Amino acid sequence: MRVHLSRPDITEKEIEAVCAVLRTPNLSLGPKLAEFETAFTTYLGRKRAVAVNSGTSGLFLCMLALGIGPGDEVITTPFTFIATANSIMMVGARPVFVDIDPVSLNIDAEKIESKITEKTKAIMPVEVFGNPAGFDKLCKIAQKHNLIVIEDSCEALGSELNGKKAGTFGTMSIFAFYPNKQITTGEGGMILTNDDELADMCVSLRNQGRGKSGGWLDHERLGYNFRLSDINCALGIVQLSRIDEIKAKRKQVAKWYQEMLAADERLIVPTEPDNCDVNWFVFVVRLADRFTLQQRDKVLAAMGEQGIQVKNYFPPVLLQPFIAEQFSCKKGDFPVTESVCKSTISLPFYNNLTKDEVATVCETLKVTLDTYY
Ligand SMILES: Cc1ncc(COP(=O)(O)O)c(C=O)c1O
């Protein structure tokens, strides 16, 4: 591969921090856990943070803590990573999909109200690719209908809308730290909330149902092992301390792509929406509407053959066979989502991508498009 899709950005500082933990007896449930959680509450200005071993575990624990389960409906987007919908199904609730806005690619706030029923308990929106556009409108609708917002902010650490950070819109908000994310802990996640009761419940659920005052072998409820080790937390603390530097680097890479690709009428190139300050998770261009899914797939394959790693972020969640079957979703139900999904090309995108590498990617993409179309 000449240019990879993503790469973590690990400095000597992260390596030293991890090694320092390895020299202590506290590899898990040690001081780095509280330090990482406090770094998050400070960064986001929220009361509580609960570290977990993945974004998926975080979403699942939030659903449990909120008491959402069988018979309940949760409104969400079909244009996301599968874990969003899975977390709803993991507690036995029903994901109710709402089509997306064709520009922001986030759930279309205008279309939410028609999907609200007496079974609706919550809305689970996603700042897809890191873009928080539309979250102000969406929160107003949730408030009007007394619905909880569970913010799947897994892709949006560092992004802002009207000066308000992603991860502060939901009653509960969840980040993820897989190595392709803005910051990584290897694997990991973080739940944010201002509600002590919900946070305490998540602390218990992530640690085998143990209670606040009970002993190691006292279990108050059915729990899980979703703990994040101190090794991971040490890595996360250094990564979070670099968030402004990381954001600046990602903005620079996005700017190079915008400059090199914006004039090509065969492509739709993302820009920062009004009032948004985006810390992009991935950089996804789209082929113009006249291109078919087969043509897009041919471009993806040709790019790969030329050593440029690209991806089709995302196919529609609701057309994954196990979801389509269970909830009777079929092609044509969500026209905007389907039209967007057939056109996406996620380009290589990470902090230390150089201008020359971006130029190589853009050149290869243009030549590929010239060859075929
Ligand atoms: C929108 C969204 N939700 C949830 C997740 C799940 O996070 P994890 O892979 O840490 O479980 C991801 C991760 O890619 C994501 O992009």
The ligand as a Tripos MOL2 file, in Angstrom:
@<TRIPOS>MOLECULE
LIG
   16    16     1     0     0
SMALL
NO_CHARGES

@<TRIPOS>ATOM
      1 C1        -20.6350    6.2590   15.0360 C.3       1 LIG1
      2 C2        -19.9430    5.1730   15.7770 C.ar      1 LIG1
      3 N1        -20.5820    4.6020   16.8150 N.ar      1 LIG1
      4 C3        -20.0000    3.6310   17.5310 C.ar      1 LIG1
      5 C4        -18.7480    3.1660   17.2500 C.ar      1 LIG1
      6 C5        -18.2070    2.0240   18.0360 C.3       1 LIG1
      7 O1        -17.0060    2.2330   18.6500 O.3       1 LIG1
      8 P1        -16.0380    0.9970   19.0160 P.3       1 LIG1
      9 O2        -15.4700    0.5050   17.7180 O.co2     1 LIG1
     10 O3        -15.0260    1.5820   19.9160 O.co2     1 LIG1
     11 O4        -16.8740   -0.0250   19.6870 O.co2     1 LIG1
     12 C6        -18.0360    3.7400   16.1830 C.ar      1 LIG1
     13 C7        -16.6790    3.2680   15.8770 C.2       1 LIG1
     14 O5        -16.2060    3.2380   14.7810 O.2       1 LIG1
     15 C8        -18.6540    4.7490   15.4110 C.ar      1 LIG1
     16 O6        -18.0300    5.3070   14.3580 O.3       1 LIG1
@<TRIPOS>BOND
     1     1     2 1
     2     2     3 ar
     3     2    15 ar
     4     3     4 ar
     5     4     5 ar
     6     5     6 1
     7     5    12 ar
     8     6     7 1
     9     7     8 1
    10     8     9 2
    11     8    10 1
    12     8    11 1
    13    12    13 1
    14    12    15 ar
    15    13    14 2
    16    15    16 1
@<TRIPOS>SUBSTRUCTURE
     1 LIG1         1 GROUP 0 **** ****
